[in-house]
């Protein structure tokens, strides 16, 4: 083989090798860039679209809003009706491992309050859930709740204030009251007197969105 042919052959091999490396880099990299970041909704029946079609729940409406405003996030709703903070704590690590969320909307505590469970226990459960979530690398949005006044002023005040204290302790955004301008209006609540109906779901999202938007990236 002449010297000129040898140079041509080496150049051909080098070109083929570089092309192969580039194609493999693209093949490995594409899924990473194609996969949207995830928002995990971690709550109870108030987030699980209890009593209404799933597509009408605020978590489903959140996905539509994100898409419409060109935020590339996938909403994963892991909420369970009847969930307490104790139940949420028992499954948080598995949920984090499976979903690998970038943001967590933490909406738990209403069932603790309705059952009159000790507030220090509820607060400790939420505190650990927040710690484990932050340790996984996720940002946390804490959703506050209030309970009916018939539980007594001392209990109801301590209950609502526990969310504020947690948000300050962990320096995380707080939705002061998920059902603000909803809970006291009969036309927005289901017949059980507790759960927001389909008409109220966009209003629930309106209460959450301004605080969630602080954590979003385009």
N, C-alpha and C positions, 0 to 999 in steps of 0.2 A: 504494500500500500504506500502510495506516494505521500510525502509530507503534507501536501495541500489537501489530499483526501482525508488524511488523519485529522487535520484541523477541522474540516467540515463535519466529520463524524463526531468529534468531541463536542462541537457546538450543538449538534443535533441532540446528543445525549443530555447535555446541560439544559437545553430548552425543554425536553420531555420531563426531566426531573423537576424543574421549577414549576412546570404546569401541573404535575401530579401533586406537589406539595401545596400549591395554591388551591386546587380543587378540594383536597382533603381538609385544608383549613376552613374553607367555606362550608363544607359539609358538616364539620364539627361545630362551627360557630353559629350557623343559622338558627338551630333550635333555641339557643340561648337568647338571641336577640328577638326571636319570634314569640317567645313566651311572655305573656303579660304578667306584671306584678299582681299580687293577690291581696284582697281585703277580706279578712275573715270576720263574719258577723257571729259573735259568740254570746248568745242570749237565751231567753226563755220564750214563752208563748207570744209575748209582745213583738218579738222579732221573727217568730216562726210562722207568721200569717195564720194564727189560730182562728178558725171559724170562717175563713174566706179563702178563695182560690190563691194558690201560691204566687201566681203571676201578678196578683194585685197587692201583695205585701210590700212594705216599704223597702225591703232588701232587694226585691226584684226591680222596683222602681229606681233604686240607686244604680243598678247596672245600666239601665236605660239612660239615666242622667249622665253617668260617666261616659258612655258611648257618644251621646249627643254633644258633650263638651270636649270630646277628643282626649279624654284621659284613658290611657291604656292599662286599665286594671280589670281583673276578673274578681267578681264578688262570689265568695264561697260562704253559704249560710249553713252554719253548723248548730243553729239554735234548736233547743228541745223544749217542747211545752212542758210546764211543770218543774223545770229545772231550778234548783236552789244554788246558792254559791258553793255549798258543799259538793253537790253533784258536779258543778262546773270545775271545781278544783280537781276532782277525781279523774277527769278526762282531759284536762288541758294539755298535758304533755303529749298525749297521743294525737290530739287535734293539731298541735304545733308540728309534730313530726310528719303527719300526713299532708297537711295543707301547705306548710312552710310559708306563712303569710308575711307580707311586708308591713301591713297595718292590721290591727285588731280593733274592732268596735265591740267593747265589753259592756254588755247590757244584762246584768244579773243583780238580784237582790229583792226584786218585787215579791217573789214567793216567800223569801225569808221574812219580809215584813208582814205579809198577810197571815203568816203562821205565828207571828209574834215571837220569832226566834231571837236569841240574844244578839244584840247589835255588835258587841266585841267579837263574837264568833264570825258574824257576817263580814265584818271589816277585815279580820285576819285572813279569811278565805280570799276575799278580793285582793288583798295586799299580796298574797302569795301568787295568785294568778297573774297579777301585773308584773311581779318580779320575774316569773318564769317566762312571760311573754317578752319582756325587755331583754332578758338573757338570750333569747333565741334570735334577737336582732330586730324584732318587730316593734313598730311604734304603736302606742295604745291610745285610743280615744275612749274615755270612760263616760258611760251614759247614766246620768243620775235619775233617781226615781223618788216619788213621794207616796205616802200611804194615806188612807182616809183618816179623818180626825177622830173617829170613834176609838182609835187605839190609845188615845190620851195625848196631851200636848208634849209631855216629856219624851215619850217614845218616838212620836212622829218627828219631833224636832231633831233628836239625836240621829234618827234614821237618815233624814235628808242631809244633815251636816256631815255624816260619815263620808259621803261621796266627795264633798268639797275638800275635806281633810286629806283624803287619799290623792286627789289630783294635785294638791299643793305639796304633799310629801314626795310624790314621784315626778313632779313637774310635767304633768301630762294634761292635755286639754280635756275639758269637762262640758258635757251637755247638761245644764242645770236640772232640767226636767223634761224627759222624753215626751210626755203627754201635755205639755204646756198648751193652753188654749184648746184642749181637746177633752180632758178628763171630766170637766164639769158640764159638758154639752151633750144632752141626751141624743141628739140627732147624729152624733159622731161615735157613739158607743154601742156595742152589741147588746143584746137583750140580757146578757149576764151582768151588765153594769160595770164590767172591768176592761174588756178588750176593745180597742178601737176598730171600727168597721172599715169597709173598703173605702168609703168616702174620706175617712180620716187619714188613710195611709200616706197620701202626698203631704199632709200637714206634719205627720211624724217625720218624714224625710226633710221637710223644711226646717224642723227643729234641730236636726242632726247635721245637715249639710254645711252650714257656715263653720262649724267646729272641725268637721272632717276635712274640709278644703284646706285647712292650715297644714295638713300632713301630706297632701297630694303633690305629685310632681308630674309634669308633662314631658 
